[in-house]
Amino acid sequence: MTERKTRSRLTGGIVAVIVLAVCLVVTTVALAYSMISVRDNTFATGGVRINLNDGEPVIRPDEFLFEPGMTVKKDFFIENDSTGTVYYRLYFAGVSGDLADVLEVTVKDGDKTLYSGTPTQLENTQAVDDLLAVGQRRTLTMYFHFPEATGNSAQAKDLTFTLCADATQTKNNPQRLFD
């Protein structure tokens, strides 16, 4: 009877080891089949690049001697050399001189006014409402107006500024944030 119990326990142990070995094999196979790989995944980032008038000034030093009532019209362009559609903004930087709060500047795209104000006011601007598609080139017009009411009080005064453009991607940027 002891021999029978021993044989029964031994058989039960062998069956348990076989069942555990089968479970281990099934689990290993299931794990191997659940791990699938896909090769050659590539991630790329885009680039934002803007061309403002080929780096040429819109108005050159000593090109005009402004007098009260005078308006000067100058055309320039902005072009999207980026890999995606962009929002853009134009602004003045490094504004200095006594005419900074006298001259009235207006930037237009056809009949649509994009910006209007004195050079001092145009130092901090928001993005324009339009988008600039990849490769798109837009010709804009800038008007410089010397108010007639200023009279001779602005005689022998000057203005210096740098016209700047910033662009930012439209994708995933609904708030038009410029970082």
C-alpha positions, 0 to 999 in steps of 0.5 A: 500500500505504501508502494501504491501511494508512492507511485500515485504521488510520483505519477501526480508529480510527473503530471504536474511537471508536464502540465506546468511545462506545457503552460510555460511553452504556451505562455512563451509562444504567446509572448513571442507572437504578441511582440511584433516589430515593424522596421524602418520607422522614420520621424522627421521635423520640418523647418521654418524659413522665411525670405524677407525681400532677399535681405534688402532694405525696403527704404534706403538711407537718404533715398527720400527727404521727407517733408510735411504731407509727403507719402512714399510707397515702397513694395517688398516681398515675403516668401515662405521657404519652409517645409510647411504652411506658416503664420507670419508677422512683420515688425520694426526693431531697433527703432530710433530717431525723432520721427519714430512717433511722427511718421505714419506707416501702413503695410498693405497686402493689396487693399487689405491693411495688415499694419498701421501706426507709427514705427514705435507702435509697430515694434510689437505686432501680432501675426497677420490673419493670412497664412503663407503656403509653402513656396508662396511669395506675397508682394506687400506695400509699405506707405510712409506718410509724413503728416502735414500737421507736423509742419516744420517742428520735425525738420532735420529729424531722422528715423532708423529701424530694421524691418523684421519678419517672424514665421511659425508653423501652423500645424499644432499651433492654433494660438499662433504662438511665436517661440 
